[in-house]
Amino acid sequence: MQLIPLKKTGSLVGIFNENTWEVQSISLSQGNSLVLFTDGINEVQNETGDFYGNDRLTDSLKINFTPEAESFRNGILEDVQEFVGAAPRLDDITLVVISRSQENR
C-alpha cells in the first residue's frame, strides 16, 4: 500500500471571507481510496494527554485499508476511539473515505 499525501491548497474553510484556494484534481485508479479528515482526528487526545498524531493515523490507514470505503472508514474510527478511551473529545471529527471499486461498473 502506498500513501500519497495531498498538499494543502488554502487555509481553513469558512473563517475569512477573502480566503482563496487553489483547485486541484486527482484520478483514482481502480482499488484506490481518497481519505479526507479534519484535525479533530490527528489532534485527538487520550486520557493521559497523548495526541493520536499523524504517525498513528498513517499506521491506522495501512492496517485498516480495504477497498470497501465504509469498512475502511469504520476501521479508522474504531482505532481512534480505542486510542481515546474515556477521554472527552475537544474537537469535532470528520472523516470521508472515497473508494474506487476494482470492478468495472
LINWO-V33890 format. One record per backbone hydrogen bond with DSSP energy under -0.5 kcal/mol. NH is the residue of the N-H (numbers start at 1). CO is the residue of the C=O. Records with the same first field share a line. If there is no record, write none. Layout:
# LINWO-V33890
NH->CO ; CO
This chain:
# LINWO-V33890
5->3
15->12
19->16
22->9
29->27
31->100
32->29
34->98
36->34 ; 96
38->94
41->38
42->38
43->39
44->41
46->50
49->46
52->44
53->42
56->52
57->53
58->54
59->55
60->56
61->57
62->58
63->59
64->60
65->61
69->67
72->68
73->69
74->70
75->71
76->72
77->73
78->74
79->75
80->76
81->77
82->78
83->79
84->80
85->81
87->84
96->36
98->34
100->32
101->99
